[in-house]
Amino acid sequence: MPRKSPASVMVDPNVRCDRIYPVEDTRRRIEDLRTVGFRMSREQAVHLARVLLAVTQDWPNIDITGRRFERRRSDHTYSITVTSYTSD
């Protein structure tokens, strides 16, 4: 069995969650909302944690964006994107 180095470890950046709050049909105004929430399964939370651990090694700042209006049809989950702004 051949050996693998840690450099060969890849993290799938496509993070999913079951729900993003506030929901898209909320009656409250966005200006009045003070929090944002994600409902995740254990596997989804571990996946997000792995992505965050991987990117924080090199990125000084992290942005997390949830697409609360775009639900994937195949499994009814929502996308969470982990990005960083660079000044290059």
Wavefront OBJ file of the C-alpha trace (Angstrom):
o trace
v 0.000 0.000 0.000
v 1.582 3.329 -1.050
v 2.034 6.127 1.468
v 0.272 9.464 1.175
v 1.478 12.811 2.471
v -0.701 15.330 4.323
v -0.442 17.580 1.264
v -2.651 15.118 -0.602
v -5.593 15.724 1.744
v -8.373 17.603 -0.003
v -11.413 19.222 1.621
v -14.674 19.397 -0.325
v -15.655 23.105 -0.250
v -19.336 22.390 -1.006
v -20.864 22.727 2.464
v -24.602 22.086 2.885
v -27.163 22.702 5.628
v -30.787 21.685 6.203
v -32.199 25.162 6.822
v -31.120 28.799 6.989
v -32.973 31.213 9.272
v -34.682 33.610 8.861
v -36.741 31.697 6.339
v -37.475 33.294 2.990
v -41.140 33.985 3.757
v -40.588 35.750 7.084
v -42.902 38.704 7.730
v -40.259 40.624 9.635
v -38.092 43.219 7.931
v -34.444 42.307 7.379
v -33.424 45.493 9.213
v -35.197 44.224 12.358
v -33.494 40.824 12.396
v -30.461 40.507 14.642
v -29.416 36.905 14.053
v -28.873 34.372 11.305
v -29.055 30.649 11.943
v -28.172 27.362 10.279
v -29.775 24.004 11.078
v -27.321 21.221 10.291
v -26.999 17.504 10.712
v -23.988 16.165 12.563
v -22.294 15.250 9.271
v -22.894 18.725 7.837
v -21.496 20.392 10.973
v -18.367 18.215 10.883
v -17.916 19.049 7.195
v -18.163 22.803 7.914
v -15.687 22.408 10.784
v -13.202 20.652 8.498
v -13.466 23.385 5.881
v -12.999 26.098 8.514
v -9.982 24.321 9.994
v -8.407 23.969 6.553
v -8.872 27.565 5.420
v -7.927 29.241 8.699
v -4.395 27.929 8.246
v -3.846 30.485 5.461
v -6.649 33.048 5.575
v -6.650 35.926 8.090
v -10.397 36.615 7.657
v -13.299 34.378 6.722
v -16.728 35.160 5.283
v -19.538 32.607 5.560
v -22.479 33.069 3.213
v -25.684 31.041 3.199
v -27.924 31.037 0.155
v -31.299 30.954 1.888
v -33.381 31.385 -1.281
v -31.690 28.626 -3.303
v -32.650 25.140 -2.136
v -31.172 22.192 -4.028
v -33.943 20.038 -5.474
v -32.206 16.677 -5.097
v -31.917 16.729 -1.288
v -33.615 20.015 -0.239
v -30.449 21.423 1.351
v -28.976 24.919 1.192
v -25.474 25.948 0.191
v -23.008 27.523 2.612
v -19.962 29.195 1.056
v -16.728 29.845 2.953
v -14.630 32.577 1.330
v -12.025 35.215 2.143
v -11.379 38.656 0.718
v -7.871 39.136 -0.603
v -6.336 42.440 -1.647
v -4.139 40.925 -4.404
l 1 2 3 4 5 6 7 8 9 10 11 12 13 14 15 16 17 18 19 20 21 22 23 24 25 26 27 28 29 30 31 32 33 34 35 36 37 38 39 40 41 42 43 44 45 46 47 48 49 50 51 52 53 54 55 56 57 58 59 60 61 62 63 64 65 66 67 68 69 70 71 72 73 74 75 76 77 78 79 80 81 82 83 84 85 86 87 88
